[in-house]
Amino acid sequence: MKMTHKFHPISPKLPVLMHGADYNPDQWLHNPQVLEEDIRLMKLAGCNVMAIGIFAWAALEPAEGTFTFEWMDRILNTFAENGIYAWLSTPSGARPAWMSERYPEVRRVEANRVRNLHGIRHNHCFTSPIYREKTAIINTKLAERYGNHPAVIGWHISNEFGGDCHCAYCQDAFREWLQQKYGSLEALNAAWWTSFWAHTITDWSQVESPAPHGEYMVHGHNLDWRRFVTDQTVNFCKHEIDVVRGSNPALPVTTNMHLIEGLDYRKFAEILDVISWDAYPTWHEGQNDSQLGASIAFYHDLFRSLKKKPFLLMESTPSLTNWQSVSKLKQPGMHRLSSLQAVAHGSDSVQYFQWRKSRGSSEKFHGAVVDHCGHEYTRVFKDVAELGATLSNISEVIGTTTPSDTAILFDWDNRWAVKDAQGPRNMGIHYEETILAHHQAFWEQGVPVDVIGSEDDLSSYKLIVAPMLYLCREETGRKLERFVEQGGTLVTTYWSGIVNEHDLCHLGGFPGPLRKTLGIWAEEIEGLYDHDRNGLSMSIDNQLGLTGTFESHEICELIHTEGAEVLGVYTDSFYAGQPALTVNRFGKGKAYHMATRLKADFLQAFYSKLIEQTGVARVMNSYLPQGVTVQVRTDTSTEYVFIMNFSGQTQHISLDDRDYTLLESNETVNGVIDLPVNGIVLLKRPAKEV
């Protein structure tokens, strides 16, 4: 008999898939009947966990030093009596008005150096000593009172960290951060290239954060500010964690991630026990949901990869949002499909914002399990209850892993630098779209993918794709060189190996640290207008076996080979006939380079060939129509296979010759699987012998 391997449940109190929502009973303290009804409905919906107290600071501490925990006592005690559990939140995401009034320093200062008024969320300074003191007080009270409560399974630290502050405290902290990093003004000036425009800094007091009415054109400065903001936010999060840990160190901690623009979440992964994130796709905005389904799969893969173990879908909507440009209803089947998509990619939960719709304010029309009507006789409630039944039947998947031979390289500081570069196409170089397009080519072929950073271990992968690795450190170049030399396959694109960690251009020729590995020199790069087109013509008898011509657009890099083999050339412009696609055999491996932005037809064909050549594992050896994908989780003994239909049409999938059973019923299944629109089929099969 094969030995199984899986991670322990996130909480031993709840060794099943988590199903629940953000719960805000503090909005209904005036109506105890609503709270009583909530318990009945939670059980009816198959919900077993709630995130509670997220924005409850004013309800817990209505005046400075006056604490009112009785309502929370009643809720948590009632949860425990009814088999419902809680992620207990620290309330730092929105402070009470008395604090803003008494301590103005806690209010953020924007980049224009104007202090905000009280209001909204995350409108506070993470550096402020007063805010840290007040946060420690309320968190200590919560930890002492509830750290060992039978209903509490973990700490939900704050809510969707984001934004920055430019107050005097933050300016001093930024200067201290820079002094620790660089050690001297000479090193700082060299890293920021301040001799440009005579911006040489002669005293640390002259350093300011980027400002719209001051300095904002020094790219190394902008990059370091973003890094500092991440480190300062992580430091604040750790401050919260350290406070709540004391009462019960066994309780896991998480914080729900959402806005990938401003913070490097890999830094958060170092201090969190479990990753959680909030997913709000704009379903049904196009003719079908395949491209959107692929993009959400990328983010599931990204957040799973942060700790290489199961994560939590902490927020999603059971119906619609109220803040997207168009708030569409989920069509029949989409709630089940999109929720189980998260499970397929490694989530051990499906949770929602929100449990019950607010009666007022900005999210009163945001989707919820319980609508304003207040009862269970709605389409949405039925969808949630049916999903709850499914989740209760498939808890054997919890703790299982999502194996992958393939990885996409995605660094936050590279993303920041690309968007700040003022390079060949300022109307949109489309970094995220490029990353997603490469990921989608694997998604469409049922190939699991990890999303890794340049500091991660590369040794477990057969194939690594690094689109637009503009910011490439020397050590990253050496790691990728060793990866290829030892037998790995690397794929890069235009606009790679351009700058170092300070956003200073590599000298001696692009692609800098990748030049030897790729066997090319990139002389020039041309940005194309939206109406411009070029093409890639495949060379006769190229080693990929691809034929014909593929359209390219947006970016064309002019390269010279330095040992690389030309697989295809440009079709147009003055550089027609010059290399557009190359491969370099280096050591035991290969390194491919796409010098131009190519479309989905090429990516699909190209990666199909690389999958064959590298032996990268597909989940199933079956033909997958466009918009249908397959994902796997495993405990090394059993594999759990999720077949998902985002195509907008009924589909029929022929299973391969493995031994499949339906996950929920254990009924044997073979031959052709019918997938309705927005359909998903859950299967399991014995794992292959290794």
Salt bridges, closest charged atoms under 4 A:
GLU37 OE2 - ARG40 NH2 2.56
ASP38 OD1 - ARG356 NH2 2.77
GLU64 OE1 - ARG102 NH1 2.35
GLU64 OE2 - LYS134 NZ 2.41
ASP73 OD2 - ARG145 NH2 2.73
GLU160 OE1 - ARG121 NH1 3.84
ASP164 OD2 - HIS166 NE2 3.36
ASP172 OD1 - ARG175 NH1 2.92
GLU208 OE1 - ARG113 NH2 3.17
GLU208 OE2 - ARG175 NH2 3.87
GLU215 OE1 - HIS199 ND1 2.69
ASP224 OD1 - LYS181 NZ 2.79
ASP224 OD1 - ARG227 NH1 3.25
ASP242 OD2 - LYS238 NZ 2.99
GLU261 OE1 - ARG415 NH2 3.10
ASP273 OD2 - ARG245 NH2 2.86
ASP289 OD2 - HIS284 ND1 2.99
ASP301 OD1 - ARG304 NH1 2.67
ASP301 OD1 - HIS345 ND1 2.73
ASP301 OD2 - HIS439 NE2 2.77
ASP348 OD1 - ARG633 NH2 2.77
ASP371 OD1 - LYS357 NZ 3.13
ASP371 OD1 - HIS372 ND1 3.76
GLU376 OE1 - ARG40 NH2 2.96
GLU396 OE1 - LYS684 NZ 3.35
ASP411 OD1 - ARG266 NH1 3.92
ASP413 OD2 - ARG227 NH2 3.11
ASP413 OD2 - ARG473 NH2 2.34
GLU432 OE2 - ARG415 NH2 2.63
GLU432 OE2 - LYS419 NZ 3.41
ASP450 OD1 - ARG304 NH2 2.81
GLU474 OE2 - HIS506 ND1 3.77
GLU481 OE2 - LYS516 NZ 3.77
GLU523 OE1 - HIS560 NE2 2.57
ASP530 OD1 - ARG425 NH2 2.88
ASP532 OD1 - HIS531 NE2 3.40
GLU551 OE2 - ARG533 NE 2.75
GLU551 OE2 - LYS599 NZ 2.54
GLU554 OE2 - ARG425 NH2 3.52
GLU554 OE2 - HIS430 ND1 2.86
GLU554 OE1 - ARG597 NH1 2.60
GLU557 OE1 - HIS593 NE2 2.68
GLU562 OE2 - ARG515 NH2 2.61
GLU639 OE1 - ARG658 NH2 3.00
GLU639 OE1 - ARG685 NE 2.67
GLU664 OE2 - ARG336 NH2 3.39
ASP674 OD1 - HIS652 ND1 2.67
